Amino acid sequence: MAYWIFVLYFKARIIGDVPTHFDVAGNPDDFGGKGALTALPIYATILYLFLTLLSYFPQYFNYLEEITVDNAEFQYRRERIWSESLKS
């Protein structure tokens, strides 16, 4: 949420085009409109929602160990912790 607030705050204050690509020396070599600033937050939001939805179906993940009745709860809990840490 803070990411969106930050982007929208500065988007309203920018006049003209914004640099969207830089060369190896750090000089801007491509420019775009202010709408280009919202692309990354949109992708981040979609990824966050996808990971949240995916965490509700741990049986479809690819695990290093075979899932058995004995270790299923531990493996699923470990996956939820991993998923939550990835999103933070």
SESE-422908 format. One line per field, with one value per residue (C-alpha): y negated, x, z; residue number from 1. Coordinates in steps of 0.001 Angstrom, whole numbers, plus 524288, in hexadecimal, padded with zeros to 5 digits. Each point is the difference from the previous one (the first is absolute). Last residue first. Example, Ala and Ser with C-alpha at 12.3 -4.5 7.8 and 13.67 -1.06 7.14 Angstrom:
2
py <- c(80424;80D70)
px <- c(83566;7FAA6)
pz <- c(81BE4;80294)
pos <- c(2;1)
***
This chain:
88
py <- c(82386;808B3;8095B;80153;803BC;80A34;805FF;800A7;80626;809E6;803D5;80223;808A2;80803;801B9;803EE;80985;806BD;80BE5;801C3;7FFB8;7F579;80407;7F6AA;7F4B4;7FABA;7FAD0;7F92B;80504;80543;7F278;7FA8F;7F42E;7FAA6;7FE9D;7F58E;7F7CC;8021D;7FBA8;7F41C;7FBBB;80240;7F7E4;7F51E;7FFEB;7FF89;7F472;7F93B;80194;7FAA4;7F400;7F78D;80239;7F80F;7F3CC;800D1;80669;7FD39;807A3;7FDC3;7FB45;7FF02;809AD;802F8;80D8B;7FA03;7FCCB;8034F;7FA7B;7F1A1;7F817;7F6E0;7F2CF;7FA36;8090F;7FC07;808D1;80BB7;7FD33;8026C;80B1B;80747;7FE39;80368;80C3A;8048E;7FD19;80967)
px <- c(81B1E;7FAAF;80B86;7FF1B;7F1A2;802DA;80B1B;7F7BE;7F4CA;8095D;80539;7F21F;7FD12;80C59;7FD69;7F1D2;80399;80B16;7F93B;7F567;80A73;804DC;80C56;80B04;804E0;7F24B;7F959;7F39D;7F280;7FCBC;8027F;7F33B;7FCBC;80DC1;7FD01;7F5CF;8096E;80AE3;7F70B;7FB4A;80DFD;8041F;7F484;8032C;80E5C;7FC84;7F6DF;80A22;809F8;7F728;7FB7C;80BC5;7FE0F;7F372;80845;8039E;80C01;80E48;80B5D;80EAF;801B8;80E5E;80525;80CAF;7FB01;7F413;7F363;7F1D3;7F2D8;80361;7F3E0;7F8AB;7FA3B;7FD31;8005E;7F840;7F411;808AC;8076A;7F466;7FAAE;80CF0;801BE;7F1E3;800E4;80C6C;7FA2E;7F501)
pz <- c(80ADA;7F528;80019;80EC3;7FEF3;7F58F;807B2;80C67;7F858;7F9E5;80D5F;804C3;7F439;80232;80E90;7FDE1;7F525;8077F;805CC;7F5BF;7F591;7F6D8;7F8CD;802BD;7F7C8;7FE51;7F3A9;80419;7FC71;80D9A;805A1;7FA84;8087A;7FDE7;7F182;8027A;807F4;7F622;7F4E9;80795;802CB;7F1DB;7FB04;8099A;7FC2D;7F187;80243;8088A;7F502;7F549;807A1;7FCC3;7F16B;800F1;801B5;7F1B6;7FA85;7FD73;7FA83;80056;80DF5;803AD;809E9;7F8E7;7FC40;7F95D;80722;7FD40;8044A;801F8;80379;7F6EC;80373;80D5F;80BA9;80C0C;7FE68;7FD46;80C89;808DF;7F791;800B4;80EA7;8031D;7F791;806BA;80D58;7FCC1)
pos <- c(88;87;86;85;84;83;82;81;80;79;78;77;76;75;74;73;72;71;70;69;68;67;66;65;64;63;62;61;60;59;58;57;56;55;54;53;52;51;50;49;48;47;46;45;44;43;42;41;40;39;38;37;36;35;34;33;32;31;30;29;28;27;26;25;24;23;22;21;20;19;18;17;16;15;14;13;12;11;10;9;8;7;6;5;4;3;2;1)
***
